[in-house]
């Protein structure tokens, strides 16, 4: 009988290595289950080991960390390698899928492994933990009844502007909140592109470092953001994970 694939949430940023450090984002039951697994598939093995060290503070691992197997699954993993990653599960072993940050398989290459698991009759269990996208929707004040995540926009300026205007038209027509992310060192460029491309009354939210002590969430019209940027007041979000949201009015 196949094992179970557990989708294990990670933190959304740096976490102190102290007792109870994970308790504000991960339930104790999730940590306890994670500590008993000896096979993980992760976007980055080094990050996964750091996460398991945090788990081990309150929930001792079933095996020494050096004996726990961590296979990598990222954007460079060929599709042909997915079957090999699934083999321990097909042999009856439970496994944990861990992302770099937040929940696995959402804006994350782990979705391909989850799809393959379903195709082979492997039970998939999503565990409770932080999702930056849902936290951003919750805190934005924008429409939480209808929203769409668009991932990364084109890096080419003209293509990016075209895409923003397409999404804004959809947002206005369908009253649908649009979400996107950017490489953290380009956050400033993304905000500038949004306020330059959107209509003045479009609501734009910038949600940074969600669930962390440095968390910041702010929603303003594109016109107000534009005035703020013109005065030199850029949000403190350089190199910080940020979710951008907007809703056409």
C-alpha positions, 0 to 999 in steps of 0.5 A: 500500500502506498505511503502518504504525501504530507504537504508541510508548510514552512515559515514565511521568513527568518525564525529564531531558533528558540523553544516555541519559535514555530508555534505562531505559524505551525500547529503543534500537531503539524510539527509533531507529524513532521518530526516523525518523517524520514523522507522529504522532497524540498525545493532546497535541501539546505533550507529544509534542514534548517526548518527541521532543526527548528521543528526538532527544538520542540519535537525531537526528530525520529532519526538524526538529521544526517540520516533523513533523506531530502530530495530536491524538486525545483525549477531545474528538476526534469519531469522525468525525475518526478517518478524517482522522487515518488518511488519511496511513497509507492513502496509504502513510505510516508513523505513530506513535501516542503517549500522554501516558504509558506505552503507547498504546491502553491507558486511552487514546483511541488505541484507537479509531484502532487499531481503525479501522486494522485495519478498513482493513487497516493494519498495527499494530505495538506497540513495547516500553515501560513500562506502569504497569498491568503494572508495578503487577501485577508489584510488588503481590504480588497475583494476576498470573494473573487481573486486570482494569483498571476505569479510573476509578470514579464520583466520587459517593461513594455510587456509588463505594462501591457499585462498590468493593464490587461489584468486591471481591465479584468479586475474592473470588469469582474470585480476580481482582486489580482495578486502577483509577486516579484523577485524581492530586489525588484519590488520597487520597480514593480510598485512603480510599474503598477502605479504608472500603469493603473488608473488613478482610482485603482486600489493597490495593496503592498503586503510585506514580510507577512507573519514576521515582526517586520510585517507591513500591509498598506492599501492606497489608490494608485494616485496616492501611491504615485504621489507618495513615490514622487515625494521619495517615500518608497515602502521599506520592502527592498529584498523582502518577500512581498505580495502585490494586489490590486482591484480596479474601481 
